[in-house]
Amino acid sequence: MTTGLTRGGTEWTPQFVTNLDQEKCIGCGRCYKVCPRNVLDLVERELADDDDDEDDDNMMVMAIADAMDCIGCGACGRVCPKDCYTYAPA
């Protein structure tokens, strides 16, 4: 497991992003703005209607573009108003 030390000498274990729940995501972009790396991307999500009309509601939501670029800072989850992120130590 990856661990480090804070500036004050306390041991710290980074939590890396493992999942983003697009069903909860509202596409506000707050996480994209605070991410210091290129981990996230805005993508289009289709919301399917129950009656299969061609007038599907399309919505922009966040997606994990490059999870391997995550540095484990957790900034994305701290600013997310819908608690969309799941993390795990490496």
The first five atom37 places (N, CA, C, CB, O) and aatype in JSON, in Angstrom:
{
  "aatype": [12, 16, 16, 7, 10, 16, 1, 7, 7, 16, 6, 17, 16, 14, 5, 13, 19, 16, 2, 10, 3, 5, 6, 11, 4, 9, 7, 4, 7, 1, 4, 18, 11, 19, 4, 14, 1, 2, 19, 10, 3, 10, 19, 6, 1, 6, 10, 0, 3, 3, 3, 3, 3, 6, 3, 3, 3, 2, 12, 12, 19, 12, 0, 9, 0, 3, 0, 12, 3, 4, 9, 7, 4, 7, 0, 4, 7, 1, 19, 4, 14, 11, 3, 4, 18, 16, 18, 0, 14, 0],
  "atom_mask": [
    [1, 1, 1, 1, 1],
    [1, 1, 1, 1, 1],
    [1, 1, 1, 1, 1],
    [1, 1, 1, 0, 1],
    [1, 1, 1, 1, 1],
    [1, 1, 1, 1, 1],
    [1, 1, 1, 1, 1],
    [1, 1, 1, 0, 1],
    [1, 1, 1, 0, 1],
    [1, 1, 1, 1, 1],
    [1, 1, 1, 1, 1],
    [1, 1, 1, 1, 1],
    [1, 1, 1, 1, 1],
    [1, 1, 1, 1, 1],
    [1, 1, 1, 1, 1],
    [1, 1, 1, 1, 1],
    [1, 1, 1, 1, 1],
    [1, 1, 1, 1, 1],
    [1, 1, 1, 1, 1],
    [1, 1, 1, 1, 1],
    [1, 1, 1, 1, 1],
    [1, 1, 1, 1, 1],
    [1, 1, 1, 1, 1],
    [1, 1, 1, 1, 1],
    [1, 1, 1, 1, 1],
    [1, 1, 1, 1, 1],
    [1, 1, 1, 0, 1],
    [1, 1, 1, 1, 1],
    [1, 1, 1, 0, 1],
    [1, 1, 1, 1, 1],
    [1, 1, 1, 1, 1],
    [1, 1, 1, 1, 1],
    [1, 1, 1, 1, 1],
    [1, 1, 1, 1, 1],
    [1, 1, 1, 1, 1],
    [1, 1, 1, 1, 1],
    [1, 1, 1, 1, 1],
    [1, 1, 1, 1, 1],
    [1, 1, 1, 1, 1],
    [1, 1, 1, 1, 1],
    [1, 1, 1, 1, 1],
    [1, 1, 1, 1, 1],
    [1, 1, 1, 1, 1],
    [1, 1, 1, 1, 1],
    [1, 1, 1, 1, 1],
    [1, 1, 1, 1, 1],
    [1, 1, 1, 1, 1],
    [1, 1, 1, 1, 1],
    [1, 1, 1, 1, 1],
    [1, 1, 1, 1, 1],
    [1, 1, 1, 1, 1],
    [1, 1, 1, 1, 1],
    [1, 1, 1, 1, 1],
    [1, 1, 1, 1, 1],
    [1, 1, 1, 1, 1],
    [1, 1, 1, 1, 1],
    [1, 1, 1, 1, 1],
    [1, 1, 1, 1, 1],
    [1, 1, 1, 1, 1],
    [1, 1, 1, 1, 1],
    [1, 1, 1, 1, 1],
    [1, 1, 1, 1, 1],
    [1, 1, 1, 1, 1],
    [1, 1, 1, 1, 1],
    [1, 1, 1, 1, 1],
    [1, 1, 1, 1, 1],
    [1, 1, 1, 1, 1],
    [1, 1, 1, 1, 1],
    [1, 1, 1, 1, 1],
    [1, 1, 1, 1, 1],
    [1, 1, 1, 1, 1],
    [1, 1, 1, 0, 1],
    [1, 1, 1, 1, 1],
    [1, 1, 1, 0, 1],
    [1, 1, 1, 1, 1],
    [1, 1, 1, 1, 1],
    [1, 1, 1, 0, 1],
    [1, 1, 1, 1, 1],
    [1, 1, 1, 1, 1],
    [1, 1, 1, 1, 1],
    [1, 1, 1, 1, 1],
    [1, 1, 1, 1, 1],
    [1, 1, 1, 1, 1],
    [1, 1, 1, 1, 1],
    [1, 1, 1, 1, 1],
    [1, 1, 1, 1, 1],
    [1, 1, 1, 1, 1],
    [1, 1, 1, 1, 1],
    [1, 1, 1, 1, 1],
    [1, 1, 1, 1, 1]
  ],
  "atom_positions": [
    [[0.85, -1.18, 0.0], [0.0, 0.0, 0.0], [0.89, 1.24, 0.0], [-0.97, 0.0, 1.23], [1.91, 1.29, 0.69]],
    [[0.5, 2.22, -0.77], [1.24, 3.48, -0.86], [0.94, 4.34, 0.35], [0.9, 4.23, -2.17], [-0.22, 4.57, 0.68]],
    [[1.98, 4.83, 1.02], [1.81, 5.77, 2.12], [2.84, 6.89, 1.97], [1.97, 5.05, 3.5], [3.84, 6.74, 1.28]],
    [[2.57, 7.97, 2.61], [3.47, 9.11, 2.6], [3.4, 9.82, 3.92], [0.0, 0.0, 0.0], [2.71, 9.38, 4.84]],
    [[4.12, 10.91, 4.03], [4.09, 11.72, 5.23], [3.57, 13.1, 4.9], [5.49, 11.82, 5.87], [3.89, 13.67, 3.86]],
    [[2.74, 13.62, 5.8], [2.29, 15.0, 5.64], [3.43, 15.93, 6.01], [1.03, 15.28, 6.5], [4.47, 15.48, 6.51]],
    [[3.26, 17.17, 5.78], [4.29, 18.17, 6.12], [4.61, 18.15, 7.62], [3.83, 19.57, 5.71], [5.73, 18.43, 8.03]],
    [[3.6, 17.82, 8.41], [3.78, 17.75, 9.86], [4.33, 16.42, 10.35], [0.0, 0.0, 0.0], [4.55, 16.25, 11.55]],
    [[4.58, 15.48, 9.43], [5.16, 14.2, 9.81], [4.18, 13.08, 10.06], [0.0, 0.0, 0.0], [4.59, 11.97, 10.41]],
    [[2.89, 13.33, 9.9], [1.87, 12.31, 10.1], [1.79, 11.42, 8.86], [0.5, 12.95, 10.4], [1.87, 11.9, 7.73]],
    [[1.65, 10.12, 9.09], [1.52, 9.19, 7.97], [0.18, 9.41, 7.26], [1.64, 7.72, 8.46], [-0.85, 9.62, 7.9]],
    [[0.2, 9.34, 5.94], [-0.99, 9.59, 5.12], [-1.07, 8.52, 4.03], [-0.95, 11.02, 4.48], [-0.08, 8.24, 3.36]],
    [[-2.24, 7.93, 3.86], [-2.48, 6.94, 2.82], [-3.42, 7.57, 1.78], [-3.09, 5.62, 3.41], [-4.58, 7.82, 2.09]],
    [[-2.93, 7.82, 0.57], [-3.79, 8.41, -0.46], [-4.9, 7.45, -0.87], [-2.97, 8.81, -1.68], [-4.71, 6.24, -0.93]],
    [[-6.05, 8.01, -1.15], [-7.21, 7.25, -1.62], [-7.42, 7.61, -3.08], [-8.5, 7.56, -0.76], [-7.75, 8.75, -3.4]],
    [[-7.23, 6.65, -3.96], [-7.32, 6.88, -5.4], [-8.74, 6.61, -5.91], [-6.31, 6.0, -6.16], [-9.42, 5.69, -5.44]],
    [[-9.19, 7.41, -6.86], [-10.53, 7.26, -7.41], [-10.64, 5.92, -8.14], [-10.87, 8.44, -8.37], [-9.79, 5.58, -8.97]],
    [[-11.7, 5.18, -7.82], [-11.93, 3.88, -8.45], [-13.23, 3.84, -9.23], [-11.94, 2.79, -7.4], [-13.37, 3.04, -10.16]],
    [[-14.18, 4.7, -8.87], [-15.47, 4.68, -9.54], [-16.14, 6.04, -9.44], [-16.38, 3.6, -8.95], [-15.93, 6.78, -8.48]],
    [[-16.94, 6.35, -10.44], [-17.73, 7.57, -10.47], [-19.14, 7.15, -10.86], [-17.14, 8.66, -11.47], [-19.34, 6.61, -11.95]],
    [[-20.11, 7.38, -10.0], [-21.5, 6.98, -10.24], [-22.18, 8.0, -11.16], [-22.28, 6.85, -8.91], [-22.6, 9.06, -10.7]],
    [[-22.28, 7.68, -12.44], [-22.86, 8.6, -13.41], [-24.36, 8.76, -13.24], [-22.56, 8.13, -14.81], [-24.93, 9.73, -13.75]],
    [[-25.0, 7.86, -12.55], [-26.44, 8.0, -12.28], [-26.7, 9.15, -11.31], [-27.01, 6.68, -11.71], [-27.74, 9.81, -11.39]],
    [[-25.75, 9.39, -10.39], [-25.88, 10.48, -9.43], [-25.36, 11.81, -9.98], [-25.13, 10.14, -8.15], [-25.82, 12.87, -9.58]],
    [[-24.41, 11.74, -10.9], [-23.71, 12.93, -11.41], [-24.68, 13.89, -12.09], [-22.61, 12.52, -12.39], [-25.54, 13.48, -12.87]],
    [[-24.52, 15.19, -11.79], [-25.34, 16.23, -12.42], [-24.54, 17.04, -13.44], [-25.91, 17.16, -11.35], [-25.07, 17.98, -14.03]],
    [[-23.29, 16.67, -13.64], [-22.46, 17.33, -14.66], [-22.09, 18.77, -14.33], [0.0, 0.0, 0.0], [-21.91, 19.57, -15.24]],
    [[-21.97, 19.1, -13.06], [-21.68, 20.48, -12.67], [-20.25, 20.9, -13.0], [-21.92, 20.65, -11.18], [-19.97, 22.09, -13.17]],
    [[-19.33, 19.93, -13.1], [-17.95, 20.22, -13.48], [-17.05, 20.69, -12.35], [0.0, 0.0, 0.0], [-15.9, 21.03, -12.59]],
    [[-17.55, 20.71, -11.12], [-16.72, 21.15, -10.0], [-15.49, 20.26, -9.84], [-17.54, 21.15, -8.7], [-14.39, 20.75, -9.6]],
    [[-15.68, 18.97, -9.96], [-14.57, 18.02, -9.81], [-13.53, 18.21, -10.91], [-15.09, 16.56, -9.82], [-12.33, 18.12, -10.67]],
    [[-14.01, 18.46, -12.11], [-13.1, 18.68, -13.25], [-12.21, 19.9, -13.0], [-13.9, 18.87, -14.56], [-11.02, 19.89, -13.32]],
    [[-12.8, 20.94, -12.43], [-12.06, 22.18, -12.18], [-11.0, 22.03, -11.1], [-13.02, 23.28, -11.8], [-9.96, 22.69, -11.17]],
    [[-11.25, 21.19, -10.09], [-10.28, 21.07, -8.99], [-9.24, 19.97, -9.21], [-11.02, 20.81, -7.71], [-8.24, 19.94, -8.5]],
    [[-9.46, 19.08, -10.16], [-8.52, 17.98, -10.38], [-7.21, 18.53, -10.95], [-9.13, 16.91, -11.33], [-7.21, 19.17, -12.0]],
    [[-6.08, 18.26, -10.25], [-4.8, 18.79, -10.73], [-4.2, 17.97, -11.88], [-3.82, 18.85, -9.6], [-3.16, 18.33, -12.41]],
    [[-4.84, 16.88, -12.24], [-4.36, 16.0, -13.3], [-5.45, 15.86, -14.37], [-3.96, 14.59, -12.73], [-6.49, 16.51, -14.28]],
    [[-5.22, 15.04, -15.37], [-6.22, 14.81, -16.43], [-6.98, 13.51, -16.18], [-5.54, 14.76, -17.83], [-7.01, 12.62, -17.03]],
    [[-7.58, 13.41, -15.0], [-8.27, 12.18, -14.61], [-9.71, 12.15, -15.13], [-8.26, 12.04, -13.09], [-10.23, 11.08, -15.45]],
    [[-10.35, 13.3, -15.22], [-11.78, 13.35, -15.53], [-12.06, 13.96, -16.9], [-12.51, 14.15, -14.46], [-11.25, 14.7, -17.45]],
    [[-13.24, 13.62, -17.43], [-13.68, 14.17, -18.71], [-15.19, 14.29, -18.69], [-13.2, 13.28, -19.9], [-15.87, 13.51, -18.02]],
    [[-15.71, 15.25, -19.42], [-17.15, 15.45, -19.54], [-17.64, 14.67, -20.75], [-17.51, 16.97, -19.67], [-17.13, 14.86, -21.86]],
    [[-18.63, 13.8, -20.56], [-19.16, 12.96, -21.63], [-20.69, 13.06, -21.67], [-18.73, 11.48, -21.45], [-21.31, 13.53, -20.71]],
    [[-21.27, 12.63, -22.75], [-22.72, 12.65, -22.89], [-23.29, 11.32, -22.4], [-23.13, 12.92, -24.36], [-22.8, 10.25, -22.74]],
    [[-24.34, 11.43, -21.6], [-25.06, 10.24, -21.11], [-26.47, 10.3, -21.65], [-25.05, 10.17, -19.55], [-27.14, 11.33, -21.57]],
    [[-26.92, 9.2, -22.19], [-28.3, 9.12, -22.65], [-29.16, 8.54, -21.55], [-28.41, 8.27, -23.93], [-28.83, 7.51, -20.97]],
    [[-30.25, 9.21, -21.27], [-31.22, 8.7, -20.31], [-32.35, 8.08, -21.11], [-31.74, 9.83, -19.35], [-33.09, 8.79, -21.79]],
    [[-32.5, 6.78, -21.02], [-33.51, 6.08, -21.81], [-34.88, 6.26, -21.18], [-33.17, 4.58, -21.93], [-35.03, 6.17, -19.96]],
    [[-35.89, 6.51, -22.01], [-37.27, 6.59, -21.57], [-37.86, 5.19, -21.5], [-38.11, 7.49, -22.51], [-37.41, 4.29, -22.21]],
    [[-38.87, 5.02, -20.64], [-39.51, 3.71, -20.52], [-40.33, 3.36, -21.76], [-40.41, 3.69, -19.3], [-40.45, 2.18, -22.09]],
    [[-40.89, 4.37, -22.45], [-41.73, 4.09, -23.62], [-40.94, 4.11, -24.92], [-42.86, 5.1, -23.69], [-41.55, 4.13, -25.99]],
    [[-39.62, 4.1, -24.87], [-38.74, 4.0, -26.04], [-39.03, 5.04, -27.12], [-38.87, 2.63, -26.64], [-38.95, 4.73, -28.31]],
    [[-39.36, 6.27, -26.72], [-39.52, 7.36, -27.69], [-38.16, 7.75, -28.23], [-40.23, 8.58, -27.05], [-37.13, 7.44, -27.63]],
    [[-38.15, 8.42, -29.34], [-36.88, 8.88, -29.89], [-36.43, 10.18, -29.23], [-36.99, 9.08, -31.4], [-35.33, 10.65, -29.51]],
    [[-37.24, 10.76, -28.36], [-36.91, 11.99, -27.66], [-36.22, 11.68, -26.34], [-38.17, 12.84, -27.42], [-36.72, 12.05, -25.27]],
    [[-35.09, 10.99, -26.39], [-34.34, 10.68, -25.18], [-33.71, 11.96, -24.65], [-33.25, 9.61, -25.46], [-33.27, 12.81, -25.42]],
    [[-33.68, 12.08, -23.32], [-33.03, 13.22, -22.69], [-31.53, 12.95, -22.64], [-33.61, 13.49, -21.26], [-31.1, 11.95, -22.08]],
    [[-30.74, 13.84, -23.23], [-29.29, 13.71, -23.19], [-28.75, 14.67, -22.15], [-28.65, 13.98, -24.58], [-29.25, 15.78, -21.99]],
    [[-27.71, 14.22, -21.45], [-27.15, 15.01, -20.36], [-25.65, 14.82, -20.35], [-27.78, 14.61, -19.0], [-25.15, 13.73, -20.62]],
    [[-24.92, 15.87, -20.03], [-23.47, 15.79, -19.9], [-23.15, 15.43, -18.44], [-22.79, 17.13, -20.32], [-23.66, 16.05, -17.51]],
    [[-22.29, 14.43, -18.27], [-21.87, 13.98, -16.95], [-20.36, 13.75, -16.96], [-22.63, 12.68, -16.52], [-19.74, 13.71, -18.03]],
    [[-19.79, 13.6, -15.8], [-18.36, 13.34, -15.7], [-18.08, 11.85, -15.86], [-17.81, 13.85, -14.36], [-18.94, 11.01, -15.58]],
    [[-16.88, 11.55, -16.33], [-16.41, 10.17, -16.46], [-14.94, 10.14, -16.1], [-16.64, 9.62, -17.91], [-14.24, 11.15, -16.2]],
    [[-14.47, 8.98, -15.67], [-13.05, 8.81, -15.38], [-12.35, 8.56, -16.7], [-12.79, 7.64, -14.36], [-12.55, 7.52, -17.34]],
    [[-11.52, 9.5, -17.12], [-10.81, 9.4, -18.39], [-9.5, 8.64, -18.24], [-10.56, 10.78, -18.97], [-9.14, 7.85, -19.11]],
    [[-8.78, 8.89, -17.14], [-7.48, 8.25, -16.93], [-7.25, 8.05, -15.43], [-6.33, 9.1, -17.55], [-6.62, 8.87, -14.77]],
    [[-7.76, 6.95, -14.9], [-7.64, 6.66, -13.47], [-6.19, 6.5, -13.03], [-8.42, 5.4, -13.12], [-5.86, 6.73, -11.87]],
    [[-5.32, 6.1, -13.96], [-3.91, 5.9, -13.62], [-3.18, 7.22, -13.39], [-3.22, 5.11, -14.71], [-2.05, 7.22, -12.89]],
    [[-3.79, 8.35, -13.75], [-3.18, 9.66, -13.53], [-3.6, 10.27, -12.18], [-3.57, 10.61, -14.66], [-3.11, 11.34, -11.81]],
    [[-4.49, 9.59, -11.45], [-4.97, 10.07, -10.15], [-3.82, 10.05, -9.14], [-6.16, 9.2, -9.64], [-3.09, 9.07, -9.04]],
    [[-3.67, 11.15, -8.39], [-2.62, 11.24, -7.37], [-3.16, 10.99, -5.96], [-1.94, 12.61, -7.43], [-2.41, 11.05, -4.99]],
    [[-4.46, 10.72, -5.84], [-5.04, 10.37, -4.55], [-5.32, 11.53, -3.62], [0.0, 0.0, 0.0], [-5.38, 11.34, -2.41]],
    [[-5.49, 12.72, -4.17], [-5.72, 13.89, -3.31], [-7.15, 13.96, -2.77], [-5.41, 15.16, -4.09], [-7.38, 14.53, -1.71]],
    [[-8.12, 13.38, -3.49], [-9.51, 13.37, -3.05], [-10.26, 14.66, -3.25], [0.0, 0.0, 0.0], [-11.38, 14.8, -2.76]],
    [[-9.67, 15.62, -3.96], [-10.32, 16.91, -4.17], [-11.66, 16.76, -4.9], [-9.41, 17.84, -4.95], [-12.61, 17.48, -4.6]],
    [[-11.73, 15.84, -5.83], [-12.96, 15.66, -6.62], [-14.14, 15.28, -5.72], [-12.75, 14.57, -7.7], [-15.24, 15.82, -5.87]],
    [[-13.9, 14.39, -4.79], [-14.96, 13.96, -3.89], [-15.36, 15.01, -2.88], [0.0, 0.0, 0.0], [-16.52, 15.07, -2.47]],
    [[-14.41, 15.85, -2.48], [-14.73, 16.9, -1.51], [-15.62, 17.98, -2.09], [-13.45, 17.52, -0.98], [-16.39, 18.6, -1.36]],
    [[-15.52, 18.23, -3.39], [-16.35, 19.29, -4.0], [-17.63, 18.75, -4.64], [-15.54, 20.03, -5.04], [-18.48, 19.53, -5.05]],
    [[-17.76, 17.43, -4.74], [-18.93, 16.83, -5.39], [-20.18, 16.97, -4.52], [-18.68, 15.34, -5.71], [-20.21, 16.46, -3.4]],
    [[-21.22, 17.67, -5.03], [-22.43, 17.85, -4.23], [-23.31, 16.6, -4.16], [-23.23, 19.0, -4.79], [-24.23, 16.55, -3.35]],
    [[-23.04, 15.61, -4.99], [-23.86, 14.4, -5.05], [-23.16, 13.14, -4.53], [-24.31, 14.18, -6.45], [-23.73, 12.05, -4.6]],
    [[-21.94, 13.28, -4.02], [-21.19, 12.15, -3.47], [-21.08, 11.01, -4.47], [-21.86, 11.65, -2.17], [-21.45, 9.87, -4.18]],
    [[-20.56, 11.32, -5.67], [-20.48, 10.36, -6.77], [-19.25, 9.48, -6.75], [-20.54, 11.09, -8.05], [-19.21, 8.48, -7.48]],
    [[-18.25, 9.8, -5.96], [-16.95, 9.14, -6.07], [-16.74, 8.03, -5.05], [-15.86, 10.15, -5.92], [-17.2, 8.1, -3.91]],
    [[-16.01, 6.99, -5.49], [-15.58, 5.91, -4.63], [-14.06, 5.85, -4.72], [-16.24, 4.54, -5.04], [-13.48, 6.01, -5.8]],
    [[-13.42, 5.61, -3.58], [-11.95, 5.61, -3.51], [-11.45, 4.34, -2.84], [-11.45, 6.85, -2.73], [-12.17, 3.66, -2.11]],
    [[-10.19, 4.03, -3.11], [-9.5, 2.92, -2.45], [-8.02, 3.22, -2.42], [-9.78, 1.56, -3.17], [-7.51, 3.9, -3.31]],
    [[-7.31, 2.73, -1.39], [-5.85, 2.91, -1.38], [-5.21, 2.02, -2.45], [-5.26, 2.59, 0.03], [-5.8, 1.03, -2.87]],
    [[-4.01, 2.39, -2.88], [-3.33, 1.57, -3.91], [-2.6, 0.42, -3.25], [-2.34, 2.43, -4.73], [-1.97, -0.37, -3.94]]
  ]
}
